[in-house]
Amino acid sequence: MHIARITILTPPNDPLDDLSSAFRDAAPESNVQVLREDPDILRELRDQADDSLFVIHGSRTSSGIVTAMRGLSSTALIVIAADQGSVETAASAITMGANDFLVRGPQLNARVATLLGKMGYLLQVLREARSLDAENERLQEELHFRGQIIGQSPQIQSIVQRIRLIAPVPRPVLIEGERGTGKEMVARAIHFAHGDHARPMVTVNCAAFSTDLLESELFGHEKGAFTGADETRDGKFGQASGGTLFLDEIGHMSLPFQRKILRVVEYGTYNRVGGRNELHTTARIIAATNVDLRKQISEGEFLSDLYDRLAFEVIEVPPLREREGDIEVLAQHFLDQFAKEIPLFAGKKLARSAIEVLRKYRFPGNVRELKNIIERAAYRDTTDEITPDDIGMLAATPPEIPGGSFKERLDNFCRLMLSEAMSQTQNNQAAAARELGLSYHQFRYYYGKYLTEQTD
């Protein structure tokens, strides 16, 4: 690997001309500079230490210089230049903390070329190690964050306590709450609170699939089970075995398919689409919904038996408007996360006036909407402080619905909800359907009924 910068530090009584000449000949593409040994020089080299090669003359002061250089950078390459070679010379250089030593004298150019080859390889190893350390730190932080529920309100602290109680118990959990409240985060917290981070966690949005596709997605299929099934494929229940399967928006399953899910919840058994062999899964099921399942049961749209099995523990996540004390904490958390993802935004902070604006907003999209608002404000802001101007206009109260008959007001409300969902998802209909907790086919129906007719 090419070493971009080589610095030769010379003692007061020796300019080391032979060394500088040899390094320039062996590495013409490198920036070779010769500097006088001096404490001030070390301070000047602070910003140049990473991935650089330093050649230091072996003298009584070398040990202190090497120690100082090591303090500047763990990836600085240090070579001690000696006037004569011996085992003692090599041992002394390594003891000082140097990476290698170089003997001056005849055939210096050849020895410098060999040294640069070794140092180039060492630099590559150090860079890879540094990259692995950074990745390990990121993964450790991600694992910590996955099991972390952000919030200081009594409601959130109560949820955290319940998560700790239910996490080690291998039974289903049902998470209820409006869209965007953080139901998946609660599910992840339950999964990772168990302690074994190697266990799989698999997520499926049930509203994103038709019944036939959902069956294949969850149970898998055999080769030839249907057109396009060119090979046998394992389903999510198989992939999640030994870990957690998170079924989001479970209220959108058809009744016949709910009966198949009930069998898995009760006995842990299922069949692939087109398969005869009974398969077994040990996946723990965590389900979530933003609809009232008890109401669906009374209307004959959801199986009471399935609800009873899933509701071993029910955790209700309150909307953000009911836990005002969490808004500032969450906003700062999202800002910090955004800055880690994009260092350009590091150092930004929220003005108190901006926080007050957020506190007065009702957040129909809950935590997910707050995250979008903070990220949008961060890139709009041209200073280090996010103000109300960066946040933009937020309605302090729910939008007023135009007057008229009940049907007219209901139609207007539906149009408003559909329009808001389309706006929040940049006119992506599939994403808007998920935002509203609708299947794609349901969304297309309401879109055609309320928005298409408006433009006709």
Buried (B, 14 or more C-beta within 10 A) or exposed (E): BEBBBBBBBBBEEBEBEBBBBBBBEBBEEBEBBBBEBEEEEBEEBEEBBBBBBBBBBBBEEBBEBBEEBBEBBEBBBBBBBBEEBEEEBBEBBEEBBBBBBBBBEEEBBEBBBEBBEEBBEBBEEBBEEBEEEEEEEEEEEEEEBBBBBBBEBEBBEEBBEBBEEBBEEEEBBBBBBBBBBBBBBBBBBBBBBBEEBEBBBBBBBBBBBEBEEBBBBBBBBBEEBEEEBEEBBEBBBBBBBEBBBBBBBBBBBBEEBBEBBBEBBEEBEBBBBBBEEEBEBEBBBBBBBBBEBEEBBEEEBBBEBBBEBBBBBEBBBBBBEEBEEBBBBBBBBBBBBBBEEEEEBEEBEBBEEBBEBBEEBBBBBBBBBBBBBBBBBBEEBEEEBBBBBBBEEBEEEEEEEEEEEEEEEEBBBBBBBBBBBBEBBEEEBEBBBBBBBBBBEBBBEBBEBBBEEEEE
